[in-house]
Amino acid sequence: MAGPLKRLQALVKGRLRGLTVAGGHTPGQATGRAPEGLSWAPDGWTCPPTWHVTAGGVWGPDPQGEGEVQVSRVPLLPVGRLLDVDTGDHHIRLMWAGWTGAPYTRVVRQSVVIDARTLTATLGDRGAGITSGTAGLMVRYIDAATAHNAPVMPVERVASRCGWVGDGDASGFLLGRRWVGSEPGVSLQVEPGGGEEQLLSAVGTSGTWEGWLQAIGGAADCPDVHLAVYASVASVLVSRLGTARGWVVDWSGETSQGKTTALRAAASVWGEPVDGRMLASWRATPVQIEAAAALFQHLPLILDDSKNARRADDVASIVYQHSQGRGKGRGKPGVGSQAVGMRRTAEWSSVMLSTGEQSAVSFTQDAGSRARCLCLVGAPLRSDEQARALTVGVLDHYGHLGRRVVDYLTARDAAWWGRLSERYGQRVNAWASRLTDSGAVAQRLGGLLALLEAAQGISQAAGYPSPPAGV
């Protein structure tokens, strides 16, 4: 009777401490069994040794050796392992039943689930059942469950930004949440419900390709509209052609002359051309604009009306930063013996499109920034009626040319890219020679003009019509 008596003593002591029996099962009995009463549990997921999961929560071994203890009143499962292809960071996907009973999913860094304090701070307000009293046991449980179920949780490759991923035959493109390229591919992973998810949700399609062509066709006699489309497409070529990391195309002039409409046409190449979506405002803070550029990575950054910038210095700073392709360096608390560390610097390779009553380069005296900004002055469209029709059209139909361009580019082989790069270099030299009399700064714009030419050819290969003769 020694065994049963010892078990009875453990149960009595546990009851006196406020512990409960885990469904009346013997410790370790559920090893290899699926969670009980969880229809949303992934196929093949089983409880690790000495742990038990039911619809009523998670139970595990009592640290004091007195039977089992209820670790959480919420059933929580680690259901995925993720690897960031850019940073090498490891992440864990957790799933649990929310207050409504519906499953709730959240991806957290691995550093979160191996520390009781960060686990509580991160998931404490998410209904995951984590408390300060049991967080240590939850850390042990998540670690055991992740290792035990590794065979049914293949590592997922993810990235936290849009654009080109990988090189050569393994390359592909993340267009919002759509992966185009070699398999198994890369998934987009950003903070659920955060600003990044809100911004990236604008990258998509609406209406039809024919409807978008009809809308753009109403302004086919406006060279600036075609240029806006080419500049938007050119953004995905910047990193692939070995050009400067950041270019700027800017329209300036009096208000109500169609500048914003031209930007809407450019934004409609990739997604929803609405304020706060693909079309942003100079009213945003420099930090927000920097974050958007890094998030879009190789997609264009589109900013409307520089007069709304909070300070003139902000415009100068953003134009300079974008032309460099890097954000500001920022420090962080050090680790171990290192007193001060450094945060990862945001980077991008893209084209920024901008409008304002005065040119973007008028805010800065930096020659490097001026040499990477193509400044256009005057009305992009010919009439208010034309501007209204174009606006209405692209608000209903958008996102189709960008998909066609990405599909076309990802299907090209290394030899094709080599030929394109060679032609690009030839056109850069040709433009530099042509602009010799205009000075060294103008000569450097030859790289952008050659880039726009390449974008025109690729746009037409993807189905965009050639401008009418004389435009």
SVG drawing of the C-alpha trace seen along z (x, -y; Angstrom):
<svg xmlns="http://www.w3.org/2000/svg" viewBox="-18 -78 50 80">
<polyline fill="none" stroke="black" stroke-width="0.4" points="0.0,0.0 3.0,-2.3 2.5,-3.6 -1.2,-4.4 -0.6,-5.9 2.1,-8.2 -0.2,-9.3 -3.0,-10.0 -0.7,-12.1 0.4,-14.1 -3.2,-14.8 -4.1,-15.9 -1.1,-18.2 -2.0,-19.6 -5.6,-20.2 -4.4,-22.1 -2.2,-24.3 -5.2,-25.0 -4.1,-22.6 -6.5,-20.6 -6.3,-17.1 -5.7,-17.1 -8.8,-15.3 -8.1,-12.3 -5.4,-10.9 -2.0,-9.5 0.9,-11.8 2.6,-11.1 -0.4,-9.0 -1.2,-11.5 2.2,-11.3 1.7,-10.9 -2.0,-11.7 -3.7,-14.6 -5.2,-17.4 -8.6,-16.6 -11.6,-18.7 -9.6,-21.0 -11.0,-20.7 -8.6,-23.4 -5.4,-21.6 -3.2,-20.8 -3.2,-17.3 -0.5,-15.2 0.1,-17.5 0.5,-15.5 1.2,-16.4 4.8,-16.1 5.7,-13.7 4.3,-14.6 2.1,-17.4 -1.6,-17.3 -3.8,-19.7 -7.6,-19.8 -10.2,-22.3 -9.9,-23.3 -6.3,-24.3 -2.7,-23.1 -1.5,-20.8 2.0,-19.8 4.3,-18.3 4.4,-20.1 7.9,-21.6 7.7,-20.3 7.0,-16.8 3.5,-16.6 1.5,-15.4 0.4,-17.8 -0.5,-21.5 -2.8,-23.4 -0.4,-25.8 -3.2,-27.6 -6.9,-27.7 -6.5,-28.4 -5.4,-25.6 -2.3,-26.9 -0.3,-25.1 3.0,-26.0 2.0,-25.2 4.7,-26.6 8.4,-27.4 9.5,-30.4 12.9,-31.6 13.4,-35.2 15.4,-35.0 16.8,-38.5 17.9,-38.5 18.1,-34.8 15.8,-35.3 13.7,-32.4 10.0,-32.8 7.3,-30.6 3.6,-30.5 1.3,-30.1 -2.4,-29.2 -4.9,-29.3 -8.7,-29.5 -9.8,-33.1 -12.6,-34.3 -15.2,-33.6 -13.9,-30.1 -12.5,-30.8 -8.8,-30.0 -6.4,-33.0 -2.9,-32.9 0.1,-35.0 3.8,-34.8 6.4,-35.8 10.2,-35.9 11.8,-32.8 13.3,-35.1 9.8,-35.8 8.9,-32.2 12.1,-31.4 11.7,-34.2 8.9,-34.2 8.9,-38.0 8.7,-38.7 6.1,-35.9 3.9,-37.6 4.4,-41.1 3.8,-40.0 0.8,-37.6 -0.6,-38.8 -3.3,-41.0 -4.1,-38.6 -6.2,-36.1 -3.6,-33.4 -4.0,-32.6 -0.4,-33.6 0.0,-34.7 3.1,-35.8 2.6,-32.8 2.7,-30.2 4.8,-31.9 7.9,-29.9 6.0,-26.6 4.5,-27.9 8.1,-28.5 8.9,-24.9 5.7,-23.6 6.2,-25.6 9.8,-24.4 8.8,-20.8 5.8,-21.0 7.9,-22.7 10.6,-20.1 8.2,-17.2 6.2,-18.3 9.1,-19.5 8.5,-16.7 5.0,-18.0 6.1,-21.7 8.3,-22.3 10.3,-25.5 8.6,-28.3 10.7,-30.9 9.4,-34.4 10.3,-38.1 9.0,-41.2 9.0,-43.4 8.0,-43.4 10.3,-43.0 13.0,-40.7 14.1,-37.8 17.1,-35.6 19.3,-35.5 19.6,-33.5 17.3,-30.5 16.1,-30.8 14.9,-34.3 11.3,-35.5 9.3,-38.5 6.9,-39.3 4.1,-41.4 2.2,-42.1 1.3,-38.6 1.6,-37.1 4.8,-35.2 6.0,-34.9 9.0,-32.7 10.6,-29.4 8.9,-27.0 8.5,-26.5 8.6,-30.2 8.6,-32.9 5.7,-34.3 5.2,-37.8 5.2,-38.1 4.4,-41.4 2.8,-42.3 -0.9,-41.4 -3.1,-44.5 -0.1,-46.8 0.6,-49.7 2.7,-47.5 -0.3,-45.1 -2.6,-48.1 -0.2,-49.6 0.6,-46.3 -3.1,-45.5 -3.2,-48.2 -1.0,-46.1 -3.6,-44.2 -6.0,-44.3 -9.5,-45.5 -11.6,-45.7 -10.2,-44.5 -7.1,-44.9 -9.3,-46.2 -10.9,-48.7 -7.5,-50.0 -6.3,-50.3 -9.4,-52.2 -8.9,-54.6 -5.2,-55.3 -6.2,-55.5 -8.3,-58.6 -5.0,-60.4 -2.9,-58.7 -2.1,-62.1 -0.3,-63.2 3.4,-62.3 3.6,-62.8 1.0,-60.1 3.0,-57.6 6.2,-58.8 4.4,-58.3 3.6,-54.7 7.1,-54.0 8.7,-55.5 6.4,-53.3 7.5,-50.2 11.1,-51.3 11.2,-50.9 11.4,-47.1 14.5,-47.4 16.6,-49.5 18.2,-46.7 18.6,-44.4 20.4,-46.8 23.2,-47.9 22.1,-51.5 22.0,-54.0 19.8,-52.7 17.3,-55.6 15.9,-57.9 13.3,-60.6 10.8,-61.8 9.1,-65.0 6.2,-67.1 5.9,-70.7 3.6,-73.6 0.5,-75.4 -2.3,-73.5 -5.2,-71.8 -3.1,-71.0 -3.4,-67.2 -0.2,-66.4 -2.0,-64.2 -3.9,-62.5 -0.6,-61.6 0.5,-60.0 -2.7,-58.1 -1.9,-56.6 1.5,-55.6 0.1,-54.1 -2.6,-52.2 0.2,-50.1 0.6,-48.2 -2.5,-48.7 -5.2,-50.9 -4.4,-54.6 -6.1,-56.1 -4.6,-58.5 -3.1,-56.5 -2.8,-53.4 -0.4,-53.2 -0.6,-57.0 1.0,-58.5 1.3,-62.2 4.2,-64.4 2.3,-65.1 3.6,-61.8 6.6,-62.0 10.1,-61.2 10.1,-58.0 6.8,-56.8 8.1,-57.5 11.4,-55.7 9.5,-52.7 7.2,-52.7 10.2,-52.8 11.8,-49.9 8.6,-47.9 8.0,-48.3 11.7,-47.8 11.6,-47.6 8.1,-49.0 7.8,-52.8 7.3,-55.3 4.7,-57.8 4.3,-61.1 1.8,-63.8 2.1,-67.6 5.3,-68.6 3.7,-71.7 2.0,-69.5 5.4,-68.4 5.7,-69.5 9.0,-71.2 11.0,-72.1 13.9,-70.3 11.9,-67.1 11.6,-67.3 15.3,-67.8 16.1,-65.0 13.8,-62.5 14.9,-63.3 18.5,-62.8 17.8,-59.6 15.9,-58.1 18.6,-58.9 21.0,-57.1 18.7,-54.0 19.3,-53.9 17.5,-55.2 19.1,-56.8 21.3,-54.7 19.9,-54.2 21.4,-52.8 19.9,-50.3 20.9,-48.9 23.8,-46.6 24.0,-42.9 26.4,-41.4 29.6,-43.2 28.6,-45.5 27.3,-48.8 25.6,-50.1 24.4,-48.3 23.0,-49.3 19.6,-48.7 19.4,-47.2 19.4,-50.1 16.4,-50.3 17.4,-49.9 15.6,-50.0 16.3,-50.3 13.4,-52.1 12.0,-55.1 10.2,-57.9 7.5,-59.8 6.6,-63.2 4.5,-66.3 4.5,-69.8 4.0,-73.5 7.8,-73.8 10.3,-71.2 11.6,-68.7 15.2,-69.7 14.4,-73.3 14.4,-72.2 18.0,-70.9 21.4,-72.1 22.9,-68.7 24.4,-68.0 24.1,-64.2 20.3,-64.5 19.8,-66.9 21.7,-64.5 19.2,-61.7 16.0,-63.7 14.2,-64.3 12.2,-67.5 9.2,-68.2 7.4,-71.5 3.8,-72.2 0.5,-70.5 0.7,-66.7 -2.9,-66.6 -4.6,-68.8 -8.0,-69.4 -10.0,-69.0 -12.3,-66.6 -9.5,-64.4 -8.2,-64.4 -11.6,-63.5 -12.1,-60.6 -8.6,-59.2 -9.2,-59.4 -12.5,-57.6 -11.1,-54.9 -8.1,-54.0 -10.0,-54.0 -12.2,-51.2 -9.4,-49.4 -5.9,-49.0 -3.0,-46.6 -3.0,-44.7 0.1,-46.1 2.3,-45.5 1.3,-41.8 1.9,-41.5 5.3,-43.1 6.4,-40.8 5.1,-37.7 7.1,-38.7 10.3,-39.6 10.4,-36.5 10.0,-34.3 13.2,-35.7 16.5,-33.8 19.9,-35.0 21.0,-35.5 18.0,-37.8 18.9,-39.9 22.5,-40.0 21.4,-41.4 19.1,-43.9 21.9,-45.1 24.3,-45.5 21.7,-47.5 21.1,-49.6 24.8,-50.4 25.0,-51.4 22.0,-53.8 23.5,-55.3 26.6,-56.2 24.6,-57.5 22.6,-59.8 25.7,-61.0 27.3,-62.0 24.1,-63.7 23.9,-65.7 27.6,-66.7 26.9,-70.4 24.4,-70.6 26.9,-69.8 28.0,-67.0 24.8,-66.9 22.7,-66.6 25.0,-63.8 24.3,-61.7 20.6,-61.8 21.5,-59.6 21.1,-56.6 17.5,-57.5 16.6,-58.3 18.1,-54.9 16.1,-53.2 12.9,-54.8 13.6,-53.6 14.1,-50.1 10.8,-50.3 9.0,-51.5 10.1,-48.4 9.2,-46.0 5.8,-47.7 5.0,-47.3 6.2,-43.6 3.7,-43.1 0.9,-44.6 1.0,-48.3 0.2,-50.1 2.8,-52.3 2.0,-56.1 0.4,-57.6 2.8,-59.1 4.2,-62.4 3.6,-61.9"/>
</svg>
